[in-house]
């Protein structure tokens, strides 16, 4: 499965309700990764890990339940003395006290020379996650967003500016030199079914596809690749996917999603609300499956996962 953040994490919870977690591999976006306070933060990997561990904050879909914010609150003391242009002591990105432990561990292991895929496996084991989690690459491939003022990091756009500013372009820095993480290509080649999660196709799935070799591997398995649309009735359920699609010249609909995924996926699952667009989706060369896709709870996520598996 190709996975982004919250939507992918919720789908994985449903999938593991109907499939043995040991049989599931999730290839997770790391384009969102960012260095803060000298720590390496992997938001999508952490969201997937915490969700599968049953520790995610259910109100936000990110961070840990029962979290405290003492460290972040203490950093606010230094805002009055921080020189202009300095990023020291930034408080705009929420890192809870317990969450910090994950970033401390990840950063220390990186400094010891461990690859990200090794660290991901260690963190997943520590949280008792049975799904095999793989980063898309052990190499850094940061998502860079162009806004009116110029290029900024993805988290500056998504969190710092609350994804409220228009996006002019997106690129994945260093993607051309990156390599898929160990196990990624084999997982795609050997899977009974490859699922593209209901994640933002441009900045959650796009970075994964940008790593050399991954798109080719998906194309080779196209008849066994099923994507789930993150767009329902022309809107994203969470995040800026609908606005980004429009701003970057795509159609913010299941038809637009079909066009993006047509080269690598033979099937697109769309919500009941978009049943009237099924013929237009299939005109893009993609088989359209209509099903309830809104995962309001574990039961709905499991039902969606079962429907996706039934497409084979």
URPE-V366462 format. One line per field, one symbol per residue. phi: phi as a letter, one per 20 degrees, with the letter a starting at -180 (. if undefined). A space follows every 50 residues. Layout:
phi->???
//
This chain:
phi->.ecddfffffffffffedcggfedddedfcfegbeclmdedcgfffffff ffemdffffdnbmdfmfdcfffffffgeffdffgnfdfmfdfdfdffffg fffffgfffffenffgfffgffffffemeeffdcffbfefcffddedgep ecfgffffefdlkddfdeaccdfmgfdfcgfgnffffffdffbddeffdg feddegfffffgofffffffdgfddcddfedclncefbnegfffgffdnd eebffffgffegfcceccecfgfdgfdgfffffencfdddafdeefafff ffffgfffffff
//
